Structure formats: C-alpha cells, structure tokens
C-alpha cells in the first residue's frame, strides 16, 4: 500500500478568537514532529516525513494556515508568529494584509515558516514559496481581480513552476498553492491553469466564506494552437533550437489528480461579519466612510479548513474533505 501524506489547510485566522480556536483544534488533533533549520536562503525546511507517515496516531502530517489576519485582524506580529508555530503549524501563508503590522519587517526574512505572496515586486521582503524536506512545495499568490495591482498571478505561477521544473524537479513532489483572491471565476480559472502545470492542490483564501465546491480535478481544459499568452519552452530557455514548441505547457506533467476549493473560509468568531464586529462593519457599508474594524467578540468559535490526502510517491491528491464546525468558548476575548 502506498504511503500518504495527510495535510491540513486552515482558512484565514482572524484575531485572538482565530488563534484560540486553532490552538484548541490542533491540541486535540496533532502531535508535533521535529523540525530542522532551513538549509538555504531559498527556504528549504525539513519536517519528519518518515516519522509522520509511520505515526498512525498523528491526525495530520503537515499543517498550513493563512495568518495574514491573525494579529488584531490585520497582519501578524512576531509574538503571534512564534505562538502559532508552537501550536503545530508548519507553514504560514498570507495575503494582502501581511504588511499591516510593521514589525513584520524585523522578522520576515528570518522566519523559516512564513510565506508572503510571491507576486509582489521582486524587492519585497521575505519569500513567496518554500520547499519542505525536498518533498512539499508551498506557494503563495495574490489574485488581481478587485485586488491591489500586483504581478499577474498566472504569469507568476508559470514562472515559478518553470524554475522549479528546471532546478528542483516536480515529478514526485507535492505542490500546494494558497491563492489569495477575491473573484470566484478567477480562482476557478487559476485552479485549472495550475492543474496543467503539475500543481497538487489549490486552496483559495481571502473571502473568509467557506465554499462547498471542494473537488478532485482529474482532467484539465484544452487550449487552441492560437493561445500564445505564455512563451514557448525553447523561448523560455533561450534555446538555439528553432523547432518552436506549439504548446507552452508541453514540458509540464499534470498530477492526474489535483485538490481544489474556491475558499477554505476562516477561523475565528462565528457571530461576526467575516470575523469582524457588526456595528463598525454596518457603519462603513452604510456611510462608505472609512471605519476602524474591530475583531468580533463571540463565545462561539468556528474552524474552517480542508484536509487533503496526497500520495507520497507521486504527489497526486487522493481525497479532499471540508472541515467546518463550531464550539463554545467560555471567555469572550477579542483582538
């Protein structure tokens, strides 16, 4: 029987309620494996794959969480970064709010677990992807529809995957993308595009509303010979070969099965406006005047996440399950 890797992806953590909900959930579900330090500046981090596979009592072998709203609802402090890692979160992705807490600049280059969206300008601090134990590759990208202008995420993913294919290899690796985007259509189109490049899973984030469209994609869309949005293989490699490859994706091998969900949702206060307090949200929507958002105070906490099982050898996604439940918390604390 083939070995598998069970991965948990937690939707956007919002404030203290989100952190507390995740701490409680992971204490009950996971026993942490040992980590080794990053081997180089490209952000390779080791985790104990062999032990994780052999340990049948461990609920999840690898845990990812989007943390861009984890500190007071906007950004991530160093204190909360360390706190979340201690809960058993192995990789932290983010989004457009990652820069909101200014102390991010003091530690993002040193963090071995945090990723910021790759398609910010090349001078941005931090890294946009990480390779864990030479097996799991996690990539973070921002969408562009209804979002602040960034480098095109489709082009950015094509560039990353081309680089990885040429310098690391993709055949036996698990490639996971956190696509932090607003528009549903963009996310679905991006997922099918990612499938053609050999991605193992695409998890949408940002809207804080969990969608019920989790699926395993096993067949992508075809493209006409006139489609020319991306350079051909020989152009990308500056090859002297004059035989132009008509299909820009010819050198990529789809994983045959890729996990997808449009949005994983969020972890935080259930009685809220996507994690935020009702009155300030209502006032801003009615008046259109900027209003300070406060993290909602609620005794009911929610966990939104997805669990995906990957084949260890091939990187194929075997199964995706949505996680969506609430629990009562005695303390009414926010921020």
N, C-alpha and C positions, 0 to 999 in steps of 0.2 A: 504494500500500500504506500502510495506516495506521501511524503511529508507535506504538511501545510503550514502556512503562517496565518494566524488569526489577528487581524488588525482592527483596532477601534479608532474611529474618527469622531471627535466630539465637536458639535457645532459651536458657533461663536460663544465664548464665555463672557457674560455681562456682569461686571462688578463683583462685589463680595458674594451676593447670592449665587452667582455662577461658579465662583471658586469653591464655595462651601458645598454646593451640590455635587460638583465633580470630585471633591475630596471624599465625600461620603460614598459616592458611587464606586470610586476606584479602591477604596479601603475594603469594600465588600467583594470586589471582582478581580483584583490583581495582586500578585506578589511580585515585587520588582526584581529584575535581573540586574547584574552588574554592568556598568558602563566603563569603557576605556576612553582616554582622552583623544581629541581629534588628532589625526596623523599629519594633516597639512592644511594650508590655507583654503583649499577648495572645499573644506568642510566634510571630511570623512569621519564619521563617528561610529565606533564599534558598539554593538549590543550582542548579547549572548544568544545567537540564533540556535545553536545546538542545544543549549540548556532549555531554551524556550520551547523548542519542538519536543524535547524529551519529557518536559514537565506537564503531565496531563492535568494537573490541578490548577494550572495557570489559565485564567479565563481569556486573557489577551497577550499575545506575544509582542505586540508593538502598539503604542498609543500615540496618537496625534491629536492636537487640539488647536483650534483657531483662537488666538489670545489677544487680538487687536483691541477688544473692548474689556479686557479683564480688570483694569485698574480704574475705578470710579466711572466705568462705562466708556472710557476713551483712552486708548494707549495701554502701555504696560510698563510698570516700574520695575526696577531691579529686584526689589524685595518680593514682588509678586511673581516675577520670573523664576526666582530661586524656590519660592514656595510651591509653585505649580510643578516644577521638576521633581520636587521631593514627594509629590503625590503619586508619581509614577508616569508622568507624561514624558515621553521620549523625544518627541519632536513638536515644536510650536510653530504654527504658520500664522499669518497675519493678513493685513489688508491696508486700506487707505487711511486707517486711524493709527497705524503703527508709530507715527512720528509725534502723536499728540502729547505724550509725556516726554519732556525734554531730556530727562536723564537716560533716555534710550541711546543717545549719542555717546554716553560714557561706557556702555557695556555691550552694545550690539555686535561690535567687531570681536569681542572676546567670547561671546556666547557660543557654545557648541551645539545648541539645540534649536535656536530661534532662526526663523527664515522670514525675510521681508519679500514682497513681490519682486520678482526678477525684472519685470518690465518698467521699473523706474529708470531714470537716467543712469548711465554707467558710473557716474561719480557717487551714487548713493552709498551710504554706509551699509555694512552687512552683506549677506549673500542671499541669492534667490533660489538656491537649491542646495540640498545636502545629500551625501551618499552615506548610508549606514551599513557598516560591516560589509562593504562591497556587494551588497545584495539589494537593499531597499533605497530607491532614489525618490526623494520628496521634492516637488517643485511647487512654487507659489507664484500665481499670476493674477493680475487685475484685469477685469473687463474694461471695455471702453464705451459701451452704450450707457448714457446717462451718468457717466463717471468722469472724474477729472482726467484730462488728456494724459495718456501715457503711451509708451511704445506699443504698437499693435500686439495683442496677446497671441494671435495666431502666428505672426511672424516670429515673435519671441520664442514660442514653443518649438517651432520648426528649427530655429537656430540652436536652441538648447539640445534638442534631440539629435540634430546633426552632429553637434560637438560630442555628445555622449556616445553616439554610434561610432564615430571615428576614433575617439580617445579612450573610451571606457568599455564599450560594448553593451548591447541591450538585450541580447537573446535570452539570457537566463536571469534577468533582473526584474524586480517588481518596481514599476514606475507609477508613482501616485502624484496626482496634481490637485492642489486646492485652488479652484478657480473662483476668485472673489469678485463677483459680478452682480449687476442689477437685473439685467434683462433675461427673461426665461429663454427667449429664442436664441440669444447669443450663447447661452450656456449649452443648449442642446446641440447647436451647430458646432460649438467648440468641442463637445464630447465626441462627436462623430469624426471630427478632424483629428483629435487626439488618438482615437482608435486607429486611424490609418497610419499613425507614426509609431505605434507599438506601445502605447501607454496601457497600464494595467487597471487604473481606476481614476475617475474624475469625480471629485466631490465639490459641489457648488456651495458657496458660503455668501454672506453679506446681508441677505434679506431678513434673516432671523425667523423665517417661517418655514417649517419643515414641509417639504413636498412629498407626495405619496407616489412618486414615479420611479422609485428605485428599480433598477433593472440590470441585467447582464446583456451587454451588446455583443453579438456574435457575428454580425455581418455589417460592413460599412456601406456607404453610398459610393457609387462610381462617379468619375469625372470625365467630361468630354476631352478630346485631344486639344481643344482650343483653350482649355483652362491654363492660364500662364501666370498666376499670381505669385508663384514661387520659382526660384531659379532651378534649372535642371541640375542633376547630380554633378556633371562634369564642369558646369559653370561654378558651382559651389566650391569645388575642389581646385579650381583654376587648372583643370586638366588640359593637356595638349590634344587629347583625343577629340577628333572632330565629329565623332558619331554622337549627335545630341540625343540624350535620353528623353523620350517624349513625355514620360510620366515622372514628375518631380518627386514622387513618393516611392519610386521603384526600388530604392535601396532600403526601405523600411519594411519590416515584417510585423503586421498586426499580431496581437497576442491571442487571437482567435476568440477570446472572451474577456471583456473589459467591464468592470463595475461602474455604475453611474447613478447619481442622484442630483437633481437640479439644485436643491438646497438642503443641507443637513439640519438646519434650524438653529436653535440657540439653547444655552444652559443658563438659567437664572430664575428670576421671579416670574411665576406663572401669571399672576394677576398684574399685568403690566401692558404697556404698549411696546412690544418687542424688547422688553427688558427695562424700559424707562417708565417714569412716573406719569400718570394720566393727565393731571392738570396742566403741567408745563407742555406736554405734547399737544393737548387740545388748544391751548392758548396760541401756540406757534402756528398750528394749522388754520385756526380761525383768523388770526390777525396778519399772518405772514411776516411778523416781526420776529427777529432772532430772539430766542429764549433759551436760557440755560436748561439743559436736560439733566434731570437727576435720576439716579438708579432707583427703580421701584422698590418699595418695602412690601414684602409679601411673605406670609407664613408658608405658602405653597411654592415649592421649588420644582423646576422641571429639568429633565435631561433629554436633550435631542442629540442623537448620534446615529452612526451606522457601523455595523460590524461586517467586515469582508474577509472571506477565507480565500487565500491565494495558494496555488500550487507552488511548492518551494522550488522545484527544479525549473519549471517553465515560466513562472511569473503570471500564469493565467489566473483570472478571477474565477472562482468556483461558485461563490454564493455571496449575496449581499442581503443583509437584514437591517431594517429600520428599527431604531430604539427610541421610544417615546413614552415616558412615564413621569408622574408627579409624586412628590412625597411632602409631608408636612414637616416644617421646621419650627421648633418652639420659639427660637429667638427671631425677632423682627429687626434685622440689621441690614442696612444697605451700604452703598459706597464700596 
